[in-house]
Amino acid sequence: MNANTLKPLFVLSIVGGTIMPLAEEELLRQLLDKSFKVNYPPGLYQKDVRPDSPIEPPFKFYDLHIGSNHSLQRVVLLPSIPHLLSKICDSTVQEFLANGHAISSQVFERCLDMAQARFSDARSVNVFYNIHIGAISRAYLFKLCVNPDSETGNSPFSYTSHIVNEPKSFYISKAYLTLYEDHSGGIHLDDELKEGLSQSTEYELLALLKRFPRLAMWYHFPMVDTFTTMLQNIAPDIRSWGRESRTAGYRFITQTIPPPDSQMLAEKLNGALGTTGKGLSVRRSTSNRKSIARVKKTISPPFATERNRYRPSLRHYLEHAWAQAAIHDTTFMTFQCGRYERIGIRHRASQTLYLSEVIDTVNIKDPHYQKIHVGLHIAIYQDALERTRSQDIVQQKLGSKGKKRGSDSLEYQDILRSKKRRRAGDAMVPTYIPSNIGKHLVDRKLALVSLDYDALSSSVPSSFIRIGESCKRISSREETDWTKDAFEQNKFESKEYFTLTLLAPLGNGAIGTAHSALAEVKLESGEVLRERLVFKLAFTEKNQEKLRNEFDIYCHMSRVDGIEGILDVHGLFYDAESKTMGLLMADGGNSLQKREMGRTGSYADKVTTTPKEREVFRRIVESLRLAKVFHNDIRADNLTIDSNGNAFITDFDSAEYRYPDDIAMKEDMRCLNAMFEGKSRYDS
């Protein structure tokens, strides 16, 4: 560092009991050396208490539907990953100092005194990492890469362990790196964080948040023999990686192109691999998607079989983590059990996971554990930022013929509104003329469910068996029990099943994820009927109980005359292979909240409605009294209007059947009127 670039700043330091000044350059050297040479303390301790519940396999429903061009093909051990990350840290610090920036010791010396670790479960391992390693890594990331003038020691980067549809478990705790989001969908920046931050950098952070809500993933396990052994042993020569559904007789030949890797990542990996010549490539993405179905005369769904207690395998967790990385388009993943850790780097073009050797968090040196993770956070940011910029360039080239604007010239509200609209569930889907498909679904026992968006492009559909009747049955008074012997039939002809193609999620609700679904039924005449529906998925036992309650409420209301604004429900289905439940229903259009977000670009306490719309919704809520149903969750997210102007009330997962209870019915109406006035449902 050039001493001439240093400001004559001195700090008092107590050395050997004497107060003396230290020059800034020497102070920085000592501070960085002290900050980076940090490991976990010796004597890590895990309480010897385990729950009675068994360890569950990590695989999820979505893992089975990763496109063949996005799936994991091989795992390569790359022992130099810690050194690669250390070099990224060194080069970033060198550039930071060369530009004449400084670091406050009062801020960055915090959290260096690490408490003795006493782990109780996977979450405690997660929390310990976040407090003692993650927090300081995020602070250095913001200081070194984003805002060198910041002296707060805080960061807009967040380590989030609350993940939708992820049940709490003793054996695994997941987290991801993201940016703090405020209530309007922008970056949450207090005055200290904003100080010295340029407008273009703030815009770039917002684009990063909207493009990559998850920047990287962490998987934490308890420090018990099962997982310490698992992380130390892996067979990288396994030839077959990736998973798909075991449904027999129906297969898709798919072709999708994964998004590009960053040039920075390819160069670093080539250097670590010692590759000469062309090395790893950076394949550019296109939007072309191709899919051809090959169908046999009969379909055989897979059924859950009784099995011995699951034995954890690092291979299984790698497959799951890769699938999640493909879904969220992340590059880095970390697996840690307190004492031992492995870091993975996903290379999209070659479908290869580069995995570090096991890292001993207590004894590793040159580099130490903290420095590895400062480098990891910097690499995560640099990789995502480059991919964001490259995608913006591609979009500009493919954009309109009018005036092109650079990413720095984009207005903050432009970014906010465009991304909000995408997240509001306005999926680009074909529009089909209503075909009265409902009456042809009544007796279909099997739904073959595939996914077709982003990295999800099913090779084999999942088999959802009908366990609940259609509310479009011939007689509204008819009662049928589909749960009896539902899983005994092992072959289905074309007249007994229909197909559902799930597109991008419409949103994550209280009990699961709702997808726009393209339903297709082939009649015996050869005619094919298609219609856009909604498939609502629930993954945990608790949420499936709520979904079943919602289905029962819908069935009850379908037998009562005079109720308005209730969507047609076509049945309840269950996939034994992934243990996923699905409710199939009509598409009610956009909610009032999503419509308002489309207009304003941000969440609104008060939604805009016409007098006629308010009258219709009041009439719908009033009609619930006929069925003695208390909705119990009246809000703008649960009131919808379709493209024809028809109004509906949705999401009855919190509803109750009460007889008689006029007070509860009046409460629904009070909440409706409060919403129209922009008041909270809890306001008196």
TAMO-V14935 format. One line per field, one symbol per residue. ss: DSSP state (a for helix, b for strand, c for the rest). psi: psi as a letter, one per 30 degrees, with the letter a starting at -180 (. if undefined). burial: b if it has 16 or more other ideal C-beta (glycine too) atoms within 10 Angstrom, else e. Layout:
ss->???
psi->???
burial->???
This chain:
ss->ccaaaccccbbbbbbccbbbbbbaaaaaaaaaaaaaccccccccbbccccccccccccccaaaaabcccccccbbbbcccaaaaaaaaaaaaaaaaaaccccccaaaacccccccccbbccaaaaaaaaaaaaaaaaaaaaaaaaaccccccccccbbbbccccccccccccbbbbbbbcbcccccbcccaaaaccccaaaaaaaaaaaaaccccbbbbbccccaaaaaaaacccccccccccccccbbbbbbbbcccccccaaaaaaaaaaaccccccccccccccccbbbbbbbbbbbcccccccccccccaaaaaaaaaaaaaaacccbbbbbcccbbbbbbbbccccbbbbcccbbccccccccaaaaaaaaaaaaaaaaaaaaaaaaaaaaaaccccccccaaaccaaaaaaaaaaaaccccccccccccccaaaaccccbbbbbbbbccbbccccbbbbbbbcccccccccccccccccccccccbbaaabbbbbbbbbbbbccccbbbbbbbbbbcccccbbbbbbbbbbbccaaaaaaaaaaaaaaaaaaccccccccccbbbbbbbccccbbbbbbbcccbbaaaaaaaaaccccccccccaaaaaaaaaaaaaaaaacbbcccccaaabbbcccccbbbccccccbbccccaaaaaaaaaaaaaaacccccccc
psi->kjfffkkikkkkkjjhfkklkkleeeeeeeeeeeefiklkllgkkkkikklfklkkkfklefffgkkefflkelkkkifgeeeeeeeeeeeeeeeeefggllkkeeefflgfjklkkjkfaeeeeeeeeeefeeeeeeeeeeeefeiffkgefakfkkjkfjkkgjlkkefkklllkakkklffgakjjleeefkfkleeeeeeeeeeeeeifkflkkjkllileefeeeffkkjfgkfjlllllgkkfjkkjljlkllllkeeeeeeeeeefhklbeakljkkklgkkkkkkjklelkjlkkklkllkkjkkeeeeeeeeeeeeeeghlekkkkkgdellkkkkkjeefhkjkkllkkjfefklilleeeefeeeeeeeeeeeeeeeeeeeeeeeegalfakkkleffkkefeeeeeeeeeffgikjlkkkkkghfefffegkfkjjklkikbfjjkeklkjjkkgklkgglekffkkljffkgegfkfkklfffllkkjkakkflkafgakkkkkjkkkjlfffkkkkkkakjjkkfleeeeeeeeeeeeeeeeffgkkfklhkkkkglklkjfefhkkkkklljgakleeeeeeeefglkkeklklleeeeeeeeeeeeffeeghkjeghjlffgklkafggkklkaigfglljkkkifeeefeeeeeeeeeffglkffk.
burial->eeeeeeeeeeeeeeeeeeeeebebeebbeebbeebbebbbeeebebeeeeeeeebebbbbbbbbbbbbbbbbeebeebebbbebbbbbbeebbeebbeeeebbebeebeebeeeeebebebbbbbbbbbbebbbbbbbbbbbbbbbbbebbbbbbbbbbeeeeebeeebbbbbbbbbbbbbeeebbbebeeebeeebeeeebbbbbbbbbbbbbbbbbbbbbbbeebbebbeebeeeeeebbbbbebbbbbbebebbbbbbbebbbebbbebeeeeeeebebbeeeeeeebeeeeeeebbbbeeeeeeeeebebbbbbbbbbbbbbbbbbbbbbbbbbbbbbbbbbbbbbbbbbbbebbebbebeebbbbbbbbbbbbbbbbbbbbbbbbbbeeeeeeeeeeeeeebeebeeeebbbebbeebbbeeebeeeeeeebbebbbebbbbbbbbbbbbbbbbbbbbbbbbbbbbbbeeeeeeeebeeebeeeeebeeeebbbbbbbbbbeebebbbbbbbbbbbbeeeeeebebbbbbbbbbbeebbebbbbbbebbbbbbeeeebbbbbbbbbbbbbbbbbbbbbbbbbbbbbbbbbbbeebbbebeebebeeebeebbeebbebbbebbbbbebbbbbbbbbeeeeebbbbbbbbbeeeeeeeebbebbbbbbebbbeeeeeeee
